[in-house]
Amino acid sequence: MKIIDETLLTQVADEAKKSPRLRMNYNFHQSLQDKCHRFLNALEPGTFIHVHHHPDKDETFVILKGKVRVSTYNDQGAVAASCVISPDSGTYGVDIPKNVWHGLECLEPSVLLECKAGPFVEHEVDGILELKDGKDIYLAGGCFWGTEHYFKQIEGVVETSVGFANGHTASPTYKEVYTDTTGYAETVHVKYDPDVVSLEFLLQMFFRAIDPTSLNKQGHDEGTRYRTGIYYTNAEDLPTIEKVFAEVQKEYKDPLCVEKLPLQNYYSAEEYHQDYLDKNPTGYCHLPQSLFEFARQAKEKK
């Protein structure tokens, strides 16, 4: 992401030094005619935006200057995950799903863009930062360490995270999900740019990474938490999902064991699970290394 209008951002950051509270909160780009609200905030070091949640909208925070720690919390008030966003680190933004508790801590004079409804793909038009809506899909393909790493290799995938989907308890931990009593499946949240890659192609790639006729088992991993599934948040995606299912089913005599359901809920897994194979290159993975290379080389036929 390019830093835009450097003079403006410097002035806003300077304002942050004058007050221990949010110094500005205004529409940054009023010409955008969509449902997303955008606010530019100046924060002084030490500013803490208290833990809160938005019940019906995703939220995205994009750092333009400075450094901010974003943390999510479980219902008991304990930190579930935490990350620092800053231009220096190359980590510019973080997305918070709706109804998730979260808070922000400013680590140095900062300029932060807050976006409701969760747009996340940045681009620059005539020197003005805009955010366009990306798309997402939730994919359960067995152990989420390898499944996430696989999808990270695909061109057009802009962000991934791992967590637990479609269970029946609140804010589950990995240890709880591991017992197979919470109903959750290890799941990868895949965010992608539909201008670069289509949902149909991503689903075709998904089926290449799983055994779709294996019930509650992928590789050596067994249990309902390792079941396979495609969980969607937009009903408009269902025809594409149905199409790919029908095409894949023709390749097998046995019925597919892959769930095909709306996303009911999703909770991020603990931080050490995120990008696990980047942090632990020799760590356990049920997928072969050759599959990652295949994903890197795979191109969608337009």
Backbone hydrogen bonds in HBPLUS format (Angstrom, degrees):
<---DONOR---> <-ACCEPTOR-->    atom                        ^
c    i                          cat <-CA-CA->   ^        H-A-AA   ^      H-
h    n   atom  resd res      DA  || num        DHA   H-A  angle D-A-AA Bond
n    s   type  num  typ     dist DA aas  dist angle  dist       angle   num
A0009-LEU N   A0005-ASP O   3.14 MM   4  6.47 165.1  2.16 157.4 161.7     1
A0010-THR N   A0006-GLU O   2.93 MM   4  6.10 154.0  2.00 149.3 156.3     2
A0011-GLN N   A0007-THR O   3.02 MM   4  6.26 159.5  2.06 150.7 156.0     3
A0012-VAL N   A0008-LEU O   2.95 MM   4  6.23 157.9  2.00 152.3 158.6     4
A0013-ALA N   A0009-LEU O   2.88 MM   4  6.06 159.1  1.93 146.4 152.3     5
A0014-ASP N   A0010-THR O   2.93 MM   4  6.13 152.6  2.00 146.6 154.0     6
A0015-GLU N   A0011-GLN O   3.10 MM   4  6.38 147.4  2.21 142.1 150.2     7
A0016-ALA N   A0012-VAL O   3.23 MM   4  6.59 136.3  2.43 138.4 149.9     8
A0016-ALA N   A0013-ALA O   3.02 MM   3  5.07 128.3  2.30  95.1 109.2     9
A0017-LYS N   A0014-ASP O   3.10 MM   3  5.49 151.3  2.19 107.1 115.2    10
A0018-LYS N   A0015-GLU O   3.08 MM   3  5.56 164.9  2.11 115.7 120.5    11
A0023-ARG N   A0042-ALA O   3.06 MM  19  5.25 172.9  2.07 149.1 151.4    12
A0040-LEU N   A0026-TYR O   3.12 MM  14  5.82 147.1  2.23 147.8 155.6    13
A0116-LYS N   A0037-HIS O   3.20 MM  79  5.42 156.5  2.26 144.6 151.8    14
A0039-PHE N   A0114-GLU O   3.06 MM  75  5.25 152.6  2.14 145.1 152.8    15
A0114-GLU N   A0039-PHE O   2.90 MM  75  5.25 162.6  1.93 152.4 157.8    16
A0041-ASN N   A0112-LEU O   2.81 MM  71  5.15 164.8  1.84 153.3 158.6    17
A0112-LEU N   A0041-ASN O   2.87 MM  71  5.15 162.6  1.90 150.2 155.5    18
A0043-LEU N   A0110-SER O   3.04 MM  67  5.29 162.2  2.07 144.3 147.9    19
A0110-SER N   A0043-LEU O   3.11 MM  67  5.29 163.8  2.14 147.0 152.1    20
A0047-THR N   A0044-GLU O   2.99 MM   3  5.64 156.9  2.05 143.7 145.0    21
A0046-GLY N   A0106-CYS O   2.86 MM  60  5.37 168.6  1.87 144.4 144.4    22
A0106-CYS N   A0047-THR O   2.82 MM  59  5.24 169.2  1.83 160.8 164.6    23
A0049-ILE N   A0104-LEU O   2.74 MM  55  4.98 153.8  1.80 144.3 152.9    24
A0104-LEU N   A0049-ILE O   3.17 MM  55  4.98 151.4  2.26 129.8 138.2    25
A0052-HIS N   A0102-HIS O   2.88 MM  50  5.55 155.7  1.94 145.8 149.2    26
A0102-HIS N   A0052-HIS O   2.82 MM  50  5.55 153.9  1.89 151.5 159.5    27
A0099-ASN N   A0054-HIS O   2.68 MM  45  5.34 159.6  1.72 154.6 153.7    28
A0117-ALA N   A0058-ASP O   2.62 MM  59  4.53 137.8  1.79 158.7 148.7    29
A0059-GLU N   A0096-ILE O   2.86 MM  37  5.05 162.1  1.89 150.0 155.8    30
A0096-ILE N   A0059-GLU O   2.65 MM  37  5.05 172.3  1.65 164.4 165.3    31
A0060-THR N   A0115-CYS O   2.83 MM  55  5.02 155.3  1.89 148.0 155.0    32
A0115-CYS N   A0060-THR O   2.81 MM  55  5.02 158.3  1.85 157.9 161.1    33
A0061-PHE N   A0094-VAL O   3.00 MM  33  5.54 164.0  2.03 158.8 163.3    34
A0094-VAL N   A0061-PHE O   3.03 MM  33  5.54 143.3  2.17 145.0 156.2    35
A0062-VAL N   A0113-LEU O   2.84 MM  51  4.99 165.5  1.86 149.5 154.5    36
A0113-LEU N   A0062-VAL O   2.77 MM  51  4.99 174.9  1.77 157.0 158.4    37
A0063-ILE N   A0092-TYR O   2.77 MM  29  5.37 163.8  1.80 163.4 166.6    38
A0064-LEU N   A0111-VAL O   2.90 MM  47  5.44 170.4  1.90 165.8 165.3    39
A0065-LYS N   A0111-VAL O   3.32 MM  46  4.91 154.9  2.39 133.5 133.4    40
A0111-VAL N   A0065-LYS O   3.02 MM  46  4.91 156.2  2.08 121.6 124.2    41
A0107-LEU N   A0067-LYS O   2.91 MM  40  5.44 163.3  1.94 148.1 151.5    42
A0068-VAL N   A0085-ILE O   3.14 MM  17  5.56 162.4  2.18 152.6 157.8    43
A0085-ILE N   A0068-VAL O   2.88 MM  17  5.56 166.7  1.89 164.3 162.8    44
A0069-ARG N   A0105-GLU O   2.79 MM  36  5.11 167.0  1.80 159.1 158.3    45
A0105-GLU N   A0069-ARG O   2.88 MM  36  5.11 156.7  1.94 149.0 155.8    46
A0070-VAL N   A0083-CYS O   2.81 MM  13  5.54 164.7  1.84 173.5 174.0    47
A0083-CYS N   A0070-VAL O   2.96 MM  13  5.54 155.5  2.02 149.1 156.9    48
A0071-SER N   A0103-GLY O   3.03 MM  32  5.56 174.3  2.03 166.7 168.5    49
A0103-GLY N   A0071-SER O   2.99 MM  32  5.56 153.0  2.07 151.6 158.8    50
A0072-THR N   A0081-ALA O   2.83 MM   9  5.33 161.3  1.86 152.2 157.2    51
A0080-ALA N   A0072-THR O   2.70 MM   8  5.48 163.0  1.72 137.0 142.6    52
A0081-ALA N   A0072-THR O   3.41 MM   9  5.33 158.4  2.47 128.9 129.4    53
A0073-TYR N   A0101-TRP O   2.93 MM  28  5.20 156.5  1.99 130.2 133.9    54
A0074-ASN N   A0078-ALA O   2.89 MM   4  5.60 156.4  1.95 157.6 163.9    55
A0077-GLY N   A0074-ASN O   2.95 MM   3  5.41 165.2  1.97 117.9 122.0    56
A0086-SER N   A0091-THR O   2.85 MM   5  5.72 133.1  2.07 144.0 157.1    57
A0090-GLY N   A0087-PRO O   3.12 MM   3  5.04 139.0  2.30  95.2 107.3    58
A0132-LYS N   A0121-VAL O   3.20 MM  11  5.71 165.3  2.23 160.0 160.4    59
A0123-HIS N   A0130-GLU O   3.42 MM   7  5.89 157.1  2.47 154.7 154.1    60
A0130-GLU N   A0123-HIS O   3.19 MM   7  5.89 176.3  2.19 169.7 169.4    61
A0125-VAL N   A0128-ILE O   3.07 MM   3  5.31 172.1  2.07 147.0 147.5    62
A0128-ILE N   A0125-VAL O   2.98 MM   3  5.31 159.6  2.02 113.4 120.1    63
A0135-LYS N   A0192-TYR O   3.13 MM  57  5.55 169.7  2.14 161.6 164.2    64
A0192-TYR N   A0135-LYS O   2.90 MM  57  5.55 164.1  1.92 153.3 158.4    65
A0137-ILE N   A0190-VAL O   2.97 MM  53  5.40 148.3  2.07 147.5 157.7    66
A0190-VAL N   A0137-ILE O   2.89 MM  53  5.40 168.7  1.90 171.7 170.4    67
A0138-TYR N   A0231-TYR O   3.09 MM  93  5.01 157.3  2.14 159.0 159.7    68
A0231-TYR N   A0138-TYR O   2.83 MM  93  5.01 177.5  1.83 157.9 158.7    69
A0139-LEU N   A0188-VAL O   2.91 MM  49  5.22 165.6  1.93 149.4 150.4    70
A0188-VAL N   A0139-LEU O   2.83 MM  49  5.22 165.4  1.85 137.8 142.2    71
A0140-ALA N   A0229-GLY O   2.81 MM  89  4.80 174.2  1.81 147.6 149.6    72
A0229-GLY N   A0140-ALA O   2.90 MM  89  4.80 150.6  1.99 130.1 132.2    73
A0147-THR N   A0143-CYS O   3.43 MM   4  6.59 168.2  2.44 149.6 152.6    74
A0148-GLU N   A0144-PHE O   3.04 MM   4  5.74 159.8  2.08 132.7 137.9    75
A0149-HIS N   A0145-TRP O   3.29 MM   4  6.46 165.6  2.31 141.7 145.8    76
A0150-TYR N   A0146-GLY O   2.92 MM   4  6.09 153.8  1.99 150.6 157.7    77
A0151-PHE N   A0147-THR O   3.17 MM   4  6.44 163.8  2.20 149.2 151.9    78
A0152-LYS N   A0148-GLU O   2.98 MM   4  6.20 145.4  2.10 152.0 162.4    79
A0153-GLN N   A0150-TYR O   3.17 MM   3  5.64 152.3  2.25 108.0 115.8    80
A0154-ILE N   A0151-PHE O   3.20 MM   3  5.46 157.6  2.25 108.6 115.0    81
A0157-VAL N   A0154-ILE O   3.16 MM   3  5.86 165.2  2.19 137.7 140.2    82
A0193-ASP N   A0156-GLY O   2.86 MM  37  5.37 161.0  1.89 156.4 162.1    83
A0158-VAL N   A0191-LYS O   2.85 MM  33  5.76 142.6  1.99 136.6 148.4    84
A0159-GLU N   A0191-LYS O   3.37 MM  32  5.13 154.7  2.43 137.1 133.2    85
A0191-LYS N   A0159-GLU O   2.89 MM  32  5.13 168.3  1.90 166.9 163.0    86
A0161-SER N   A0189-HIS O   3.12 MM  28  5.23 136.6  2.32 134.4 145.2    87
A0189-HIS N   A0161-SER O   2.81 MM  28  5.23 158.3  1.85 152.6 159.1    88
A0269-ALA N   A0162-VAL O   2.96 MM 107  5.90 175.0  1.96 134.6 133.0    89
A0163-GLY N   A0187-THR O   2.86 MM  24  5.37 157.1  1.92 160.5 164.1    90
A0187-THR N   A0163-GLY O   2.86 MM  24  5.37 172.9  1.86 150.4 149.8    91
A0164-PHE N   A0267-TYR O   2.80 MM 103  5.29 153.7  1.87 147.9 156.2    92
A0267-TYR N   A0164-PHE O   2.95 MM 103  5.29 154.0  2.02 144.0 152.0    93
A0165-ALA N   A0185-ALA O   3.08 MM  20  5.40 161.5  2.12 144.3 148.4    94
A0185-ALA N   A0165-ALA O   3.07 MM  20  5.40 151.5  2.15 140.5 149.1    95
A0166-ASN N   A0265-ASN O   3.04 MM  99  5.20 155.5  2.10 138.6 141.0    96
A0168-HIS N   A0182-THR O   2.90 MM  14  5.86 163.7  1.92 170.0 171.5    97
A0177-VAL N   A0173-THR O   2.98 MM   4  6.29 163.8  2.00 154.6 158.6    98
A0178-TYR N   A0174-TYR O   2.85 MM   4  6.01 149.5  1.94 149.5 158.5    99
A0179-THR N   A0176-GLU O   3.16 MM   3  5.55 150.0  2.25 106.5 114.7   100
A0180-ASP N   A0177-VAL O   3.01 MM   3  5.60 165.6  2.03 119.7 124.4   101
A0186-GLU N   A0225-ARG O   2.83 MM  39  5.64 169.9  1.84 150.5 149.7   102
A0196-VAL N   A0193-ASP O   2.88 MM   3  5.51 159.9  1.92 120.2 126.8   103
A0197-VAL N   A0193-ASP O   3.01 MM   4  6.23 167.2  2.03 159.7 163.7   104
A0202-LEU N   A0198-SER O   3.13 MM   4  6.45 161.7  2.17 148.2 153.1   105
A0203-LEU N   A0199-LEU O   2.92 MM   4  6.14 156.5  1.98 155.4 161.2   106
A0204-GLN N   A0200-GLU O   2.97 MM   4  6.22 151.1  2.05 144.9 153.3   107
A0205-MET N   A0201-PHE O   2.93 MM   4  6.21 153.8  2.00 149.4 156.5   108
A0206-PHE N   A0202-LEU O   2.85 MM   4  6.10 145.1  1.98 139.6 150.2   109
A0207-PHE N   A0203-LEU O   3.05 MM   4  6.34 158.3  2.10 150.4 153.2   110
A0208-ARG N   A0205-MET O   3.12 MM   3  5.10 132.5  2.36  95.1 108.3   111
A0209-ALA N   A0206-PHE O   3.00 MM   3  5.37 149.4  2.10 107.7 117.1   112
A0214-SER N   A0211-ASP O   3.22 MM   3  5.66 169.2  2.24 118.6 120.9   113
A0257-CYS N   A0212-PRO O   2.65 MM  45  5.73 176.9  1.65 168.0 168.7   114
A0223-GLY N   A0216-ASN O   2.93 MM   7  5.19 154.7  2.00 152.6 150.7   115
A0218-GLN N   A0221-ASP O   3.03 MM   3  5.46 152.0  2.11 152.8 160.8   116
A0221-ASP N   A0218-GLN O   3.04 MM   3  5.46 151.1  2.13 137.3 135.4   117
A0226-TYR N   A0223-GLY O   2.93 MM   3  5.50 158.4  1.97 116.3 123.3   118
A0227-ARG N   A0224-THR O   3.18 MM   3  5.21 162.5  2.21 109.1 109.2   119
A0259-GLU N   A0228-THR O   2.96 MM  31  6.24 172.9  1.97 133.6 131.6   120
A0230-ILE N   A0259-GLU O   2.82 MM  29  5.98 151.2  1.90 135.4 142.9   121
A0261-LEU N   A0230-ILE O   3.08 MM  31  6.47 150.0  2.18 154.7 163.8   122
A0232-TYR N   A0261-LEU O   3.07 MM  29  6.57 147.0  2.18 141.7 150.7   123
A0263-LEU N   A0232-TYR O   2.82 MM  31  5.36 157.3  1.87 142.2 140.7   124
A0237-ASP N   A0234-ASN O   2.91 MM   3  5.69 164.9  1.94 122.7 127.8   125
A0238-LEU N   A0235-ALA O   3.10 MM   3  5.44 155.9  2.16 109.5 116.6   126
A0241-ILE N   A0237-ASP O   3.06 MM   4  6.36 159.7  2.10 154.1 160.6   127
A0242-GLU N   A0238-LEU O   2.79 MM   4  6.02 164.0  1.82 162.5 166.5   128
A0243-LYS N   A0239-PRO O   2.96 MM   4  6.10 152.2  2.03 141.9 149.4   129
A0244-VAL N   A0240-THR O   3.06 MM   4  6.35 163.7  2.09 153.3 156.0   130
A0245-PHE N   A0241-ILE O   2.96 MM   4  6.17 163.6  1.98 152.9 157.9   131
A0246-ALA N   A0242-GLU O   2.97 MM   4  6.16 161.4  2.01 148.7 153.2   132
A0247-GLU N   A0243-LYS O   3.05 MM   4  6.33 154.9  2.12 147.1 153.9   133
A0248-VAL N   A0244-VAL O   2.93 MM   4  6.14 161.1  1.96 155.5 160.3   134
A0249-GLN N   A0245-PHE O   2.85 MM   4  6.00 159.6  1.89 153.4 159.5   135
A0251-GLU N   A0248-VAL O   2.87 MM   3  5.48 155.5  1.93 118.2 126.0   136
A0252-TYR N   A0249-GLN O   3.08 MM   3  5.43 165.8  2.10 113.5 118.1   137
A0273-HIS N   A0270-GLU O   2.97 MM   3  5.73 156.9  2.03 122.6 129.7   138
A0274-GLN N   A0271-GLU O   2.95 MM   3  5.31 141.8  2.10 109.7 120.6   139
A0278-ASP N   A0275-ASP O   3.02 MM   3  5.36 138.7  2.20 108.3 120.5   140
A0279-LYS N   A0275-ASP O   3.13 MM   4  6.47 154.1  2.20 155.6 163.3   141
A0280-ASN N   A0276-TYR O   2.75 MM   4  5.92 142.3  1.89 145.1 157.7   142
A0283-GLY N   A0280-ASN O   2.80 MM   3  5.06 163.0  1.82 122.8 124.7   143
A0291-LEU N   A0288-PRO O   3.02 MM   3  5.57 145.9  2.14 111.8 120.8   144
A0292-PHE N   A0289-GLN O   3.03 MM   3  5.40 128.9  2.30 106.3 118.8   145
A0293-GLU N   A0289-GLN O   3.33 MM   4  6.77 156.8  2.39 152.1 158.0   146
A0294-PHE N   A0290-SER O   2.97 MM   4  6.20 151.9  2.05 141.3 149.6   147
A0295-ALA N   A0291-LEU O   2.97 MM   4  6.24 152.9  2.05 143.4 150.0   148
A0296-ARG N   A0292-PHE O   3.01 MM   4  6.33 151.1  2.10 145.1 152.9   149
A0297-GLN N   A0293-GLU O   3.10 MM   4  6.33 146.1  2.22 145.9 154.3   150
A0298-ALA N   A0294-PHE O   2.90 MM   4  5.93 130.5  2.15 145.0 158.6   151
